[in-house]
Amino acid sequence: LVRFGAATVAPNDGSSTVEPTFGAGSGVQVDNDTTLGLTFVYMATDTIGVELVGALPFRHDIKGSGTLSGAGKLAETKQLPPTLLAQYYFNAGSNIRPYVGAGLNYTSFFSEKTTGALSGSSIKLGDSWGLAGEVGVDIDINNDWYVNLAAWYMDIDSEATIGVGAVPVENKIDVQIDPWVSFIGIGTRF
Ligand code: NI
């Protein structure tokens, strides 16, 4: 199966404090983004599939939170979250096929840059490995095409390292992203 459509990453975000530069009560948050998503599924049987989730890069704004909430956008990053899942399909052979899946996510962050109050500071986001779960459904349009709706919960956490100042003061921040990723698209089968 191949499906393509709009994928939206909506973080359930939080972070540790931006210390020592901003101290207690400071934090960062990660905004949503939508891009082209692709999923590829190999059906091992009528009911068991193996899914690879791919996408064009997501780009997220990173904004201040807590005592930094007035600071607006502080940085941005791109990321790719390839995910491999085992799936179980209900109602094999019918026109509406719900499914569930579980697997592993790897997220790579790149093209990070600082903006606004942090302009000139360095930033690096560490890669993440975590579990992922999903629910979805395929709804036939005709013999060849179907609509696909899917949602994944991905455990994505990163350590951000921000170097502030001429002689950089290193801030290490644990950033929880843990997004719901939603997908609406169309698919076909070979
Ligand atoms: Ni997490």
Backbone and ligand atoms as CSV (ligand in chain L), in Angstrom:
chain,resi,resn,atom,element,x,y,z
A,1,LEU,N,N,0.853,-1.180,0.000
A,1,LEU,CA,C,0.000,0.000,0.000
A,1,LEU,C,C,0.890,1.231,0.000
A,2,VAL,N,N,0.465,2.251,-0.729
A,2,VAL,CA,C,1.148,3.545,-0.678
A,2,VAL,C,C,0.085,4.604,-0.427
A,3,ARG,N,N,0.354,5.492,0.522
A,3,ARG,CA,C,-0.596,6.566,0.830
A,3,ARG,C,C,0.173,7.881,0.884
A,4,PHE,N,N,-0.458,8.947,0.404
A,4,PHE,CA,C,0.189,10.248,0.534
A,4,PHE,C,C,-0.855,11.303,0.857
A,5,GLY,N,N,-0.428,12.336,1.598
A,5,GLY,CA,C,-1.367,13.364,2.011
A,5,GLY,C,C,-0.716,14.348,2.953
A,6,ALA,N,N,-1.561,15.058,3.711
A,6,ALA,CA,C,-1.079,16.096,4.620
A,6,ALA,C,C,-0.848,15.500,6.000
A,7,ALA,N,N,0.379,15.664,6.506
A,7,ALA,CA,C,0.726,15.185,7.845
A,7,ALA,C,C,1.008,16.390,8.736
A,8,THR,N,N,0.363,16.414,9.897
A,8,THR,CA,C,0.541,17.525,10.837
A,8,THR,C,C,1.137,17.001,12.136
A,9,VAL,N,N,2.234,17.615,12.564
A,9,VAL,CA,C,2.849,17.285,13.845
A,9,VAL,C,C,2.409,18.334,14.862
A,10,ALA,N,N,1.660,17.896,15.880
A,10,ALA,CA,C,1.169,18.790,16.937
A,10,ALA,C,C,1.806,18.375,18.257
A,11,PRO,N,N,2.883,19.061,18.679
A,11,PRO,CA,C,3.580,18.660,19.904
A,11,PRO,C,C,2.720,18.822,21.163
A,12,ASN,N,N,2.860,17.862,22.090
A,12,ASN,CA,C,2.374,17.994,23.472
A,12,ASN,C,C,3.610,18.357,24.282
A,13,ASP,N,N,4.029,19.613,24.153
A,13,ASP,CA,C,5.404,19.932,24.488
A,13,ASP,C,C,5.570,20.475,25.890
A,14,GLY,N,N,6.809,20.384,26.315
A,14,GLY,CA,C,7.237,20.957,27.578
A,14,GLY,C,C,8.739,20.949,27.585
A,15,SER,N,N,9.358,21.628,28.538
A,15,SER,CA,C,10.821,21.601,28.584
A,15,SER,C,C,11.300,21.853,29.993
A,16,SER,N,N,12.566,21.521,30.204
A,16,SER,CA,C,13.216,21.936,31.447
A,16,SER,C,C,13.575,23.420,31.303
A,17,THR,N,N,14.121,24.012,32.359
A,17,THR,CA,C,14.450,25.442,32.340
A,17,THR,C,C,15.661,25.720,31.456
A,18,VAL,N,N,15.716,26.948,30.937
A,18,VAL,CA,C,16.850,27.379,30.111
A,18,VAL,C,C,17.881,27.970,31.061
A,19,GLU,N,N,18.669,27.051,31.629
A,19,GLU,CA,C,19.644,27.473,32.637
A,19,GLU,C,C,21.050,27.256,32.119
A,20,PRO,N,N,22.004,28.097,32.513
A,20,PRO,CA,C,21.880,29.150,33.531
A,20,PRO,C,C,21.440,30.515,32.968
A,21,THR,N,N,21.319,30.646,31.638
A,21,THR,CA,C,21.124,31.991,31.090
A,21,THR,C,C,19.836,32.649,31.586
A,22,PHE,N,N,18.713,31.885,31.601
A,22,PHE,CA,C,17.435,32.515,31.962
A,22,PHE,C,C,16.873,32.044,33.299
A,23,GLY,N,N,17.357,30.935,33.831
A,23,GLY,CA,C,17.017,30.538,35.190
A,23,GLY,C,C,15.620,30.002,35.403
A,24,ALA,N,N,15.250,29.914,36.706
A,24,ALA,CA,C,14.000,29.258,37.115
A,24,ALA,C,C,12.786,29.862,36.413
A,25,GLY,N,N,11.854,28.997,36.022
A,25,GLY,CA,C,10.600,29.456,35.424
A,25,GLY,C,C,10.662,29.636,33.924
A,26,SER,N,N,11.865,29.581,33.342
A,26,SER,CA,C,11.982,29.743,31.895
A,26,SER,C,C,11.748,28.405,31.194
A,27,GLY,N,N,11.412,28.468,29.924
A,27,GLY,CA,C,11.211,27.238,29.167
A,27,GLY,C,C,11.007,27.536,27.707
A,28,VAL,N,N,10.837,26.467,26.929
A,28,VAL,CA,C,10.559,26.631,25.502
A,28,VAL,C,C,9.394,25.746,25.107
A,29,GLN,N,N,8.742,26.113,24.014
A,29,GLN,CA,C,7.655,25.312,23.454
A,29,GLN,C,C,7.886,25.165,21.957
A,30,VAL,N,N,7.288,24.134,21.379
A,30,VAL,CA,C,7.497,23.793,19.974
A,30,VAL,C,C,6.161,23.877,19.242
A,31,ASP,N,N,6.111,24.650,18.157
A,31,ASP,CA,C,4.859,24.854,17.425
A,31,ASP,C,C,4.572,23.723,16.424
A,32,ASN,N,N,3.322,23.678,15.951
A,32,ASN,CA,C,2.872,22.690,14.958
A,32,ASN,C,C,3.485,22.943,13.586
A,33,ASP,N,N,3.495,21.912,12.756
A,33,ASP,CA,C,3.779,22.111,11.340
A,33,ASP,C,C,3.088,21.018,10.526
A,34,THR,N,N,2.796,21.334,9.271
A,34,THR,CA,C,2.143,20.400,8.338
A,34,THR,C,C,2.985,20.290,7.077
A,35,THR,N,N,3.174,19.086,6.592
A,35,THR,CA,C,3.915,18.894,5.355
A,35,THR,C,C,3.373,17.656,4.627
A,36,LEU,N,N,3.986,17.316,3.502
A,36,LEU,CA,C,3.576,16.137,2.740
A,36,LEU,C,C,4.060,14.873,3.444
A,37,GLY,N,N,3.131,14.003,3.774
A,37,GLY,CA,C,3.482,12.729,4.393
A,37,GLY,C,C,3.271,11.584,3.429
A,38,LEU,N,N,4.043,10.519,3.628
A,38,LEU,CA,C,3.964,9.313,2.799
A,38,LEU,C,C,4.026,8.109,3.720
A,39,THR,N,N,3.170,7.127,3.476
A,39,THR,CA,C,3.336,5.875,4.197
A,39,THR,C,C,3.379,4.724,3.193
A,40,PHE,N,N,4.226,3.775,3.499
A,40,PHE,CA,C,4.380,2.569,2.682
A,40,PHE,C,C,4.078,1.378,3.580
A,41,VAL,N,N,3.210,0.490,3.108
A,41,VAL,CA,C,2.849,-0.674,3.912
A,41,VAL,C,C,3.075,-1.938,3.093
A,42,TYR,N,N,3.786,-2.888,3.686
A,42,TYR,CA,C,3.880,-4.225,3.106
A,42,TYR,C,C,2.920,-5.122,3.877
A,43,MET,N,N,1.939,-5.695,3.171
A,43,MET,CA,C,0.986,-6.597,3.819
A,43,MET,C,C,1.571,-8.002,3.818
A,44,ALA,N,N,1.943,-8.468,5.009
A,44,ALA,CA,C,2.502,-9.813,5.129
A,44,ALA,C,C,1.400,-10.855,4.993
A,45,THR,N,N,0.202,-10.521,5.524
A,45,THR,CA,C,-0.989,-11.359,5.358
A,45,THR,C,C,-2.153,-10.401,5.090
A,46,ASP,N,N,-3.402,-10.904,5.052
A,46,ASP,CA,C,-4.566,-10.025,4.874
A,46,ASP,C,C,-4.734,-9.059,6.044
A,47,THR,N,N,-4.202,-9.407,7.203
A,47,THR,CA,C,-4.467,-8.600,8.397
A,47,THR,C,C,-3.218,-7.983,9.025
A,48,ILE,N,N,-2.032,-8.462,8.658
A,48,ILE,CA,C,-0.797,-7.977,9.289
A,48,ILE,C,C,0.019,-7.180,8.273
A,49,GLY,N,N,0.315,-5.924,8.615
A,49,GLY,CA,C,1.120,-5.087,7.748
A,49,GLY,C,C,2.345,-4.547,8.478
A,50,VAL,N,N,3.341,-4.147,7.689
A,50,VAL,CA,C,4.512,-3.453,8.233
A,50,VAL,C,C,4.561,-2.096,7.544
A,51,GLU,N,N,4.516,-1.023,8.329
A,51,GLU,CA,C,4.399,0.327,7.784
A,51,GLU,C,C,5.650,1.155,8.046
A,52,LEU,N,N,6.095,1.858,6.993
A,52,LEU,CA,C,7.149,2.856,7.134
A,52,LEU,C,C,6.519,4.229,6.871
A,53,VAL,N,N,6.670,5.123,7.840
A,53,VAL,CA,C,6.113,6.474,7.732
A,53,VAL,C,C,7.237,7.425,7.356
A,54,GLY,N,N,7.023,8.183,6.277
A,54,GLY,CA,C,7.998,9.174,5.861
A,54,GLY,C,C,7.310,10.496,5.580
A,55,ALA,N,N,8.104,11.538,5.350
A,55,ALA,CA,C,7.531,12.862,5.091
A,55,ALA,C,C,8.616,13.755,4.526
A,56,LEU,N,N,8.182,14.846,3.890
A,56,LEU,CA,C,9.128,15.927,3.653
A,56,LEU,C,C,9.459,16.529,5.026
A,57,PRO,N,N,10.576,17.256,5.145
A,57,PRO,CA,C,10.953,17.763,6.469
A,57,PRO,C,C,9.879,18.680,7.072
A,58,PHE,N,N,9.638,18.490,8.360
A,58,PHE,CA,C,8.803,19.413,9.128
A,58,PHE,C,C,9.692,20.551,9.607
A,59,ARG,N,N,9.119,21.774,9.659
A,59,ARG,CA,C,9.861,22.916,10.214
A,59,ARG,C,C,9.058,23.488,11.378
A,60,HIS,N,N,9.670,23.544,12.530
A,60,HIS,CA,C,8.970,23.988,13.736
A,60,HIS,C,C,9.604,25.255,14.299
A,61,ASP,N,N,8.751,26.215,14.679
A,61,ASP,CA,C,9.203,27.352,15.473
A,61,ASP,C,C,9.343,26.918,16.926
A,62,ILE,N,N,10.389,27.394,17.572
A,62,ILE,CA,C,10.593,27.150,19.003
A,62,ILE,C,C,10.448,28.495,19.701
A,63,LYS,N,N,9.466,28.587,20.600
A,63,LYS,CA,C,9.159,29.854,21.259
A,63,LYS,C,C,9.430,29.755,22.744
A,64,GLY,N,N,9.581,30.925,23.376
A,64,GLY,CA,C,9.766,30.948,24.820
A,64,GLY,C,C,8.475,30.587,25.527
A,65,SER,N,N,8.588,29.981,26.723
A,65,SER,CA,C,7.415,29.735,27.566
A,65,SER,C,C,7.780,30.119,28.994
A,66,GLY,N,N,6.796,30.101,29.887
A,66,GLY,CA,C,7.041,30.518,31.271
A,66,GLY,C,C,7.504,31.966,31.296
A,67,THR,N,N,8.599,32.233,31.999
A,67,THR,CA,C,9.102,33.609,32.089
A,67,THR,C,C,9.601,34.117,30.739
A,68,LEU,N,N,9.770,33.214,29.770
A,68,LEU,CA,C,10.219,33.619,28.425
A,68,LEU,C,C,9.056,33.738,27.441
A,69,SER,N,N,7.803,33.643,27.935
A,69,SER,CA,C,6.680,33.603,26.993
A,69,SER,C,C,6.529,34.912,26.225
A,70,GLY,N,N,7.059,36.021,26.765
A,70,GLY,CA,C,7.006,37.273,26.022
A,70,GLY,C,C,8.090,37.393,24.961
A,71,ALA,N,N,9.004,36.445,24.921
A,71,ALA,CA,C,10.174,36.553,24.039
A,71,ALA,C,C,9.856,36.121,22.614
A,72,GLY,N,N,8.691,35.491,22.403
A,72,GLY,CA,C,8.318,35.076,21.055
A,72,GLY,C,C,9.213,33.973,20.520
A,73,LYS,N,N,9.435,34.030,19.199
A,73,LYS,CA,C,10.207,32.966,18.545
A,73,LYS,C,C,11.684,33.106,18.884
A,74,LEU,N,N,12.276,32.026,19.391
A,74,LEU,CA,C,13.686,32.037,19.790
A,74,LEU,C,C,14.556,31.227,18.843
A,75,ALA,N,N,13.934,30.281,18.149
A,75,ALA,CA,C,14.721,29.401,17.277
A,75,ALA,C,C,13.772,28.666,16.352
A,76,GLU,N,N,14.342,27.984,15.368
A,76,GLU,CA,C,13.551,27.068,14.551
A,76,GLU,C,C,14.404,25.868,14.213
A,77,THR,N,N,13.729,24.790,13.858
A,77,THR,CA,C,14.449,23.575,13.493
A,77,THR,C,C,13.656,22.824,12.449
A,78,LYS,N,N,14.337,22.035,11.669
A,78,LYS,CA,C,13.677,21.064,10.802
A,78,LYS,C,C,13.849,19.694,11.429
A,79,GLN,N,N,12.953,18.780,11.076
A,79,GLN,CA,C,13.094,17.418,11.591
A,79,GLN,C,C,12.436,16.440,10.646
A,80,LEU,N,N,12.943,15.227,10.653
A,80,LEU,CA,C,12.333,14.088,9.953
A,80,LEU,C,C,12.121,12.988,10.977
A,81,PRO,N,N,10.897,12.450,11.056
A,81,PRO,CA,C,10.584,11.430,12.069
A,81,PRO,C,C,10.233,10.064,11.481
A,82,PRO,N,N,11.142,9.405,10.725
A,82,PRO,CA,C,10.769,8.110,10.160
A,82,PRO,C,C,10.354,7.125,11.258
A,83,THR,N,N,9.285,6.373,10.984
A,83,THR,CA,C,8.711,5.479,11.994
A,83,THR,C,C,8.361,4.158,11.327
A,84,LEU,N,N,8.705,3.069,11.985
A,84,LEU,CA,C,8.426,1.721,11.478
A,84,LEU,C,C,7.458,1.050,12.446
A,85,LEU,N,N,6.332,0.547,11.922
A,85,LEU,CA,C,5.306,-0.019,12.802
A,85,LEU,C,C,4.800,-1.355,12.275
A,86,ALA,N,N,4.435,-2.235,13.208
A,86,ALA,CA,C,3.674,-3.439,12.866
A,86,ALA,C,C,2.201,-3.094,13.029
A,87,GLN,N,N,1.374,-3.550,12.079
A,87,GLN,CA,C,-0.037,-3.152,12.077
A,87,GLN,C,C,-0.954,-4.364,12.035
A,88,TYR,N,N,-2.149,-4.171,12.624
A,88,TYR,CA,C,-3.195,-5.179,12.509
A,88,TYR,C,C,-4.417,-4.531,11.870
A,89,TYR,N,N,-4.907,-5.110,10.776
A,89,TYR,CA,C,-6.065,-4.586,10.050
A,89,TYR,C,C,-7.310,-5.400,10.384
A,90,PHE,N,N,-8.376,-4.671,10.744
A,90,PHE,CA,C,-9.674,-5.304,10.990
A,90,PHE,C,C,-10.454,-5.307,9.665
A,91,ASN,N,N,-11.484,-6.115,9.561
A,91,ASN,CA,C,-12.380,-6.097,8.385
A,91,ASN,C,C,-11.645,-6.297,7.062
A,92,ALA,N,N,-10.597,-7.137,7.028
A,92,ALA,CA,C,-9.896,-7.372,5.763
A,92,ALA,C,C,-10.905,-7.729,4.672
A,93,GLY,N,N,-10.749,-7.126,3.506
A,93,GLY,CA,C,-11.628,-7.435,2.383
A,93,GLY,C,C,-12.882,-6.586,2.315
A,94,SER,N,N,-13.182,-5.793,3.364
A,94,SER,CA,C,-14.368,-4.932,3.290
A,94,SER,C,C,-13.964,-3.538,2.801
A,95,ASN,N,N,-14.947,-2.652,2.647
A,95,ASN,CA,C,-14.679,-1.318,2.090
A,95,ASN,C,C,-14.122,-0.329,3.112
A,96,ILE,N,N,-14.263,-0.660,4.387
A,96,ILE,CA,C,-13.753,0.211,5.455
A,96,ILE,C,C,-12.891,-0.651,6.364
A,97,ARG,N,N,-11.593,-0.296,6.426
A,97,ARG,CA,C,-10.641,-1.163,7.123
A,97,ARG,C,C,-9.897,-0.384,8.215
A,98,PRO,N,N,-10.383,-0.422,9.450
A,98,PRO,CA,C,-9.643,0.216,10.537
A,98,PRO,C,C,-8.405,-0.608,10.885
A,99,TYR,N,N,-7.411,0.056,11.472
A,99,TYR,CA,C,-6.223,-0.688,11.877
A,99,TYR,C,C,-5.550,0.001,13.066
A,100,VAL,N,N,-4.723,-0.774,13.739
A,100,VAL,CA,C,-3.915,-0.241,14.836
A,100,VAL,C,C,-2.476,-0.658,14.585
A,101,GLY,N,N,-1.535,0.076,15.161
A,101,GLY,CA,C,-0.136,-0.264,14.959
A,101,GLY,C,C,0.717,0.171,16.135
A,102,ALA,N,N,1.892,-0.439,16.240
A,102,ALA,CA,C,2.853,-0.061,17.276
A,102,ALA,C,C,4.247,-0.265,16.729
A,103,GLY,N,N,5.171,0.593,17.112
A,103,GLY,CA,C,6.533,0.458,16.598
A,103,GLY,C,C,7.488,1.455,17.173
A,104,LEU,N,N,8.474,1.810,16.354
A,104,LEU,CA,C,9.624,2.577,16.820
A,104,LEU,C,C,9.806,3.823,15.948
A,105,ASN,N,N,10.078,4.938,16.599
A,105,ASN,CA,C,10.325,6.214,15.908
A,105,ASN,C,C,11.773,6.644,16.108
A,106,TYR,N,N,12.346,7.159,15.026
A,106,TYR,CA,C,13.651,7.831,15.114
A,106,TYR,C,C,13.447,9.234,14.561
A,107,THR,N,N,13.833,10.246,15.311
A,107,THR,CA,C,13.677,11.618,14.827
A,107,THR,C,C,15.028,12.308,14.792
A,108,SER,N,N,15.326,12.879,13.625
A,108,SER,CA,C,16.580,13.588,13.406
A,108,SER,C,C,16.272,15.075,13.216
A,109,PHE,N,N,16.939,15.922,13.976
A,109,PHE,CA,C,16.768,17.372,13.876
A,109,PHE,C,C,17.932,17.959,13.084
A,110,PHE,N,N,17.627,18.934,12.227
A,110,PHE,CA,C,18.706,19.545,11.443
A,110,PHE,C,C,18.309,20.964,11.062
A,111,SER,N,N,19.276,21.719,10.519
A,111,SER,CA,C,19.064,23.123,10.120
A,111,SER,C,C,18.506,23.951,11.279
A,112,GLU,N,N,18.965,23.664,12.502
A,112,GLU,CA,C,18.533,24.477,13.634
A,112,GLU,C,C,19.158,25.860,13.517
A,113,LYS,N,N,18.374,26.903,13.883
A,113,LYS,CA,C,18.969,28.232,13.979
A,113,LYS,C,C,18.240,29.075,15.011
A,114,THR,N,N,18.963,29.985,15.609
A,114,THR,CA,C,18.385,30.860,16.620
A,114,THR,C,C,17.892,32.145,15.970
A,115,THR,N,N,16.880,32.752,16.596
A,115,THR,CA,C,16.300,33.994,16.079
A,115,THR,C,C,15.973,34.899,17.267
A,116,GLY,N,N,15.489,36.102,16.988
A,116,GLY,CA,C,14.972,36.995,18.031
A,116,GLY,C,C,15.978,37.226,19.143
A,117,ALA,N,N,15.516,37.038,20.393
A,117,ALA,CA,C,16.350,37.307,21.566
A,117,ALA,C,C,17.579,36.411,21.628
A,118,LEU,N,N,17.531,35.280,20.904
A,118,LEU,CA,C,18.683,34.361,20.921
A,118,LEU,C,C,19.544,34.478,19.658
A,119,SER,N,N,19.257,35.465,18.787
A,119,SER,CA,C,20.061,35.618,17.571
A,119,SER,C,C,21.542,35.642,17.911
A,120,GLY,N,N,22.317,34.919,17.123
A,120,GLY,CA,C,23.758,34.874,17.359
A,120,GLY,C,C,24.186,33.755,18.283
A,121,SER,N,N,23.218,33.157,18.998
A,121,SER,CA,C,23.545,32.012,19.851
A,121,SER,C,C,23.579,30.748,19.006
A,122,SER,N,N,24.354,29.771,19.460
A,122,SER,CA,C,24.363,28.490,18.753
A,122,SER,C,C,23.245,27.611,19.305
A,123,ILE,N,N,22.757,26.686,18.475
A,123,ILE,CA,C,21.757,25.726,18.955
A,123,ILE,C,C,21.946,24.397,18.255
A,124,LYS,N,N,21.790,23.324,19.021
A,124,LYS,CA,C,21.860,21.972,18.460
A,124,LYS,C,C,20.823,21.128,19.189
A,125,LEU,N,N,20.037,20.361,18.420
A,125,LEU,CA,C,19.042,19.462,19.020
A,125,LEU,C,C,19.479,18.021,18.786
A,126,GLY,N,N,19.541,17.256,19.872
A,126,GLY,CA,C,19.947,15.861,19.767
A,126,GLY,C,C,18.850,14.993,19.182
A,127,ASP,N,N,19.244,13.913,18.489
A,127,ASP,CA,C,18.287,13.002,17.882
A,127,ASP,C,C,17.540,12.215,18.951
A,128,SER,N,N,16.424,11.604,18.545
A,128,SER,CA,C,15.542,10.927,19.493
A,128,SER,C,C,15.137,9.560,18.976
A,129,TRP,N,N,15.131,8.571,19.878
A,129,TRP,CA,C,14.535,7.252,19.612
A,129,TRP,C,C,13.383,7.088,20.588
A,130,GLY,N,N,12.250,6.550,20.129
A,130,GLY,CA,C,11.148,6.321,21.057
A,130,GLY,C,C,10.087,5.430,20.458
A,131,LEU,N,N,9.104,5.037,21.290
A,131,LEU,CA,C,8.015,4.186,20.839
A,131,LEU,C,C,6.959,5.017,20.125
A,132,ALA,N,N,6.181,4.363,19.282
A,132,ALA,CA,C,5.082,5.024,18.583
A,132,ALA,C,C,3.892,4.080,18.524
A,133,GLY,N,N,2.695,4.652,18.609
A,133,GLY,CA,C,1.465,3.875,18.450
A,133,GLY,C,C,0.571,4.563,17.434
A,134,GLU,N,N,-0.340,3.843,16.825
A,134,GLU,CA,C,-1.161,4.477,15.796
A,134,GLU,C,C,-2.544,3.851,15.706
A,135,VAL,N,N,-3.501,4.651,15.247
A,135,VAL,CA,C,-4.804,4.164,14.812
A,135,VAL,C,C,-5.059,4.770,13.432
A,136,GLY,N,N,-5.782,4.057,12.584
A,136,GLY,CA,C,-6.071,4.585,11.256
A,136,GLY,C,C,-7.213,3.833,10.620
A,137,VAL,N,N,-7.627,4.332,9.455
A,137,VAL,CA,C,-8.677,3.645,8.703
A,137,VAL,C,C,-8.518,3.955,7.213
A,138,ASP,N,N,-8.728,2.943,6.403
A,138,ASP,CA,C,-8.807,3.104,4.944
A,138,ASP,C,C,-10.274,2.982,4.541
A,139,ILE,N,N,-10.753,3.919,3.730
A,139,ILE,CA,C,-12.153,3.919,3.284
A,139,ILE,C,C,-12.156,3.948,1.765
A,140,ASP,N,N,-12.650,2.882,1.149
A,140,ASP,CA,C,-12.583,2.768,-0.313
A,140,ASP,C,C,-13.380,3.861,-1.025
A,141,ILE,N,N,-12.754,4.410,-2.087
A,141,ILE,CA,C,-13.447,5.304,-3.024
A,141,ILE,C,C,-13.908,4.480,-4.222
A,142,ASN,N,N,-13.015,3.645,-4.735
A,142,ASN,CA,C,-13.332,2.718,-5.827
A,142,ASN,C,C,-12.381,1.531,-5.699
A,143,ASN,N,N,-12.213,0.752,-6.739
A,143,ASN,CA,C,-11.375,-0.445,-6.621
A,143,ASN,C,C,-9.895,-0.132,-6.426
A,144,ASP,N,N,-9.460,1.038,-6.908
A,144,ASP,CA,C,-8.033,1.353,-6.887
A,144,ASP,C,C,-7.627,2.328,-5.783
A,145,TRP,N,N,-8.528,3.203,-5.363
A,145,TRP,CA,C,-8.163,4.293,-4.459
A,145,TRP,C,C,-9.012,4.290,-3.199
A,146,TYR,N,N,-8.426,4.775,-2.146
A,146,TYR,CA,C,-9.148,4.893,-0.876
A,146,TYR,C,C,-8.664,6.135,-0.141
A,147,VAL,N,N,-9.516,6.622,0.750
A,147,VAL,CA,C,-9.144,7.713,1.655
A,147,VAL,C,C,-8.500,7.087,2.885
A,148,ASN,N,N,-7.440,7.721,3.383
A,148,ASN,CA,C,-6.801,7.244,4.612
A,148,ASN,C,C,-6.794,8.346,5.659
A,149,LEU,N,N,-7.213,7.985,6.864
A,149,LEU,CA,C,-7.092,8.859,8.032
A,149,LEU,C,C,-6.253,8.106,9.052
A,150,ALA,N,N,-5.262,8.775,9.628
A,150,ALA,CA,C,-4.420,8.086,10.606
A,150,ALA,C,C,-3.917,9.077,11.641
A,151,ALA,N,N,-3.616,8.567,12.821
A,151,ALA,CA,C,-3.003,9.373,13.878
A,151,ALA,C,C,-1.979,8.513,14.610
A,152,TRP,N,N,-0.826,9.081,14.821
A,152,TRP,CA,C,0.235,8.419,15.571
A,152,TRP,C,C,0.541,9.239,16.824
A,153,TYR,N,N,0.837,8.535,17.895
A,153,TYR,CA,C,1.454,9.205,19.042
A,153,TYR,C,C,2.911,8.788,19.030
A,154,MET,N,N,3.806,9.757,19.030
A,154,MET,CA,C,5.240,9.449,18.965
A,154,MET,C,C,5.939,10.002,20.196
A,155,ASP,N,N,6.741,9.151,20.836
A,155,ASP,CA,C,7.518,9.595,21.997
A,155,ASP,C,C,8.825,10.195,21.483
A,156,ILE,N,N,8.839,11.529,21.342
A,156,ILE,CA,C,10.011,12.228,20.801
A,156,ILE,C,C,10.515,13.212,21.851
A,157,ASP,N,N,11.740,13.030,22.271
A,157,ASP,CA,C,12.361,13.915,23.250
A,157,ASP,C,C,13.752,14.254,22.757
A,158,SER,N,N,14.167,15.499,23.000
A,158,SER,CA,C,15.470,15.931,22.504
A,158,SER,C,C,16.180,16.737,23.579
A,159,GLU,N,N,17.505,16.662,23.567
A,159,GLU,CA,C,18.275,17.575,24.410
A,159,GLU,C,C,18.781,18.711,23.534
A,160,ALA,N,N,18.330,19.924,23.848
A,160,ALA,CA,C,18.792,21.106,23.116
A,160,ALA,C,C,19.990,21.691,23.842
A,161,THR,N,N,21.009,22.042,23.067
A,161,THR,CA,C,22.178,22.723,23.625
A,161,THR,C,C,22.244,24.103,22.994
A,162,ILE,N,N,22.112,25.136,23.818
A,162,ILE,CA,C,22.128,26.506,23.318
A,162,ILE,C,C,23.314,27.229,23.958
A,163,GLY,N,N,24.193,27.742,23.113
A,163,GLY,CA,C,25.358,28.488,23.599
A,163,GLY,C,C,25.087,29.981,23.457
A,164,VAL,N,N,25.021,30.693,24.589
A,164,VAL,CA,C,24.637,32.106,24.584
A,164,VAL,C,C,25.828,32.974,24.965
A,165,GLY,N,N,26.063,34.019,24.159
A,165,GLY,CA,C,27.083,35.002,24.519
A,165,GLY,C,C,28.369,34.826,23.745
A,166,ALA,N,N,29.262,35.851,23.839
A,166,ALA,CA,C,30.521,35.865,23.092
A,166,ALA,C,C,31.423,34.720,23.535
A,167,VAL,N,N,31.524,34.539,24.860
A,167,VAL,CA,C,32.161,33.335,25.390
A,167,VAL,C,C,30.992,32.444,25.786
A,168,PRO,N,N,30.594,31.511,24.895
A,168,PRO,CA,C,29.271,30.891,25.048
A,168,PRO,C,C,29.051,30.238,26.412
A,169,VAL,N,N,27.926,30.579,27.027
A,169,VAL,CA,C,27.440,29.889,28.219
A,169,VAL,C,C,26.507,28.797,27.732
A,170,GLU,N,N,26.836,27.552,28.065
A,170,GLU,CA,C,26.075,26.432,27.530
A,170,GLU,C,C,24.838,26.149,28.380
A,171,ASN,N,N,23.673,26.163,27.715
A,171,ASN,CA,C,22.409,25.791,28.354
A,171,ASN,C,C,21.987,24.455,27.774
A,172,LYS,N,N,21.747,23.475,28.634
A,172,LYS,CA,C,21.234,22.179,28.160
A,172,LYS,C,C,19.799,22.043,28.617
A,173,ILE,N,N,18.888,21.823,27.655
A,173,ILE,CA,C,17.456,21.827,27.940
A,173,ILE,C,C,16.859,20.519,27.452
A,174,ASP,N,N,16.144,19.828,28.341
A,174,ASP,CA,C,15.388,18.639,27.914
A,174,ASP,C,C,14.071,19.111,27.326
A,175,VAL,N,N,13.851,18.789,26.060
A,175,VAL,CA,C,12.630,19.229,25.382
A,175,VAL,C,C,11.767,18.004,25.081
A,176,GLN,N,N,10.545,17.993,25.626
A,176,GLN,CA,C,9.589,16.930,25.303
A,176,GLN,C,C,8.728,17.433,24.148
A,177,ILE,N,N,8.652,16.663,23.097
A,177,ILE,CA,C,7.833,17.034,21.941
A,177,ILE,C,C,6.604,16.127,21.896
A,178,ASP,N,N,6.814,14.821,22.059
A,178,ASP,CA,C,5.741,13.827,22.235
A,178,ASP,C,C,4.479,14.176,21.445
A,179,PRO,N,N,4.588,14.297,20.118
A,179,PRO,CA,C,3.454,14.826,19.355
A,179,PRO,C,C,2.382,13.795,19.017
A,180,TRP,N,N,1.181,14.295,18.751
A,180,TRP,CA,C,0.218,13.598,17.927
A,180,TRP,C,C,0.520,14.002,16.488
A,181,VAL,N,N,0.664,13.023,15.641
A,181,VAL,CA,C,0.850,13.268,14.215
A,181,VAL,C,C,-0.420,12.796,13.522
A,182,SER,N,N,-1.107,13.705,12.835
A,182,SER,CA,C,-2.348,13.335,12.157
A,182,SER,C,C,-2.135,13.375,10.647
A,183,PHE,N,N,-2.865,12.537,9.953
A,183,PHE,CA,C,-2.662,12.369,8.518
A,183,PHE,C,C,-4.009,12.233,7.844
A,184,ILE,N,N,-4.177,12.955,6.720
A,184,ILE,CA,C,-5.340,12.749,5.862
A,184,ILE,C,C,-4.818,12.692,4.429
A,185,GLY,N,N,-5.172,11.630,3.744
A,185,GLY,CA,C,-4.634,11.474,2.405
A,185,GLY,C,C,-5.388,10.434,1.610
A,186,ILE,N,N,-4.809,10.080,0.464
A,186,ILE,CA,C,-5.381,9.019,-0.355
A,186,ILE,C,C,-4.332,7.951,-0.572
A,187,GLY,N,N,-4.799,6.770,-0.883
A,187,GLY,CA,C,-3.867,5.663,-1.053
A,187,GLY,C,C,-4.293,4.748,-2.173
A,188,THR,N,N,-3.341,3.903,-2.560
A,188,THR,CA,C,-3.605,2.871,-3.556
A,188,THR,C,C,-2.837,1.629,-3.141
A,189,ARG,N,N,-3.029,0.539,-3.868
A,189,ARG,CA,C,-2.335,-0.699,-3.532
A,189,ARG,C,C,-1.762,-1.317,-4.801
A,190,PHE,N,N,-0.689,-2.039,-4.627
A,190,PHE,CA,C,-0.047,-2.715,-5.761
A,190,PHE,C,C,-0.056,-4.212,-5.555
L,1,NI,NI,NI,8.516,11.586,25.820
